[in-house]
């Protein structure tokens, strides 16, 4: 078991931070007319995932932390929808979107583990 003293010590938080970077990189390639809509929304929800993980871990109240983790999972679902739209609009080839989907699924499983009463990383 790792010695976890803060949310920055969580592997899931690091994975979510990497996901944000990947979302920024991929959305940079979208057409400029998507700047006000899809790009902004994708980046916004991507940023919220590690933020909600950090908030949940830091809040110090069992019921509240579960709620933040549940919000992080819901936000992950929003990001998956945005990624699907990017693929359908052909802004990015599906072969490049697939690894991001896989990463979101992995992060989702990691968040679900945080929600367990006997969580250990």
Secondary structure, 3 states (H helix, E strand, C coil): CCCCCCHHHCHHHHHHHHHHHHHHHHHCCCCHHHHHHHHHHHHHHHHHHHHHHHHHHHCCCHHHHHHHHHHHHHHHHHHHHHHHHHHHCCCCCHHHHHHHHHHHHHHHHHHHHHCCCCCCC
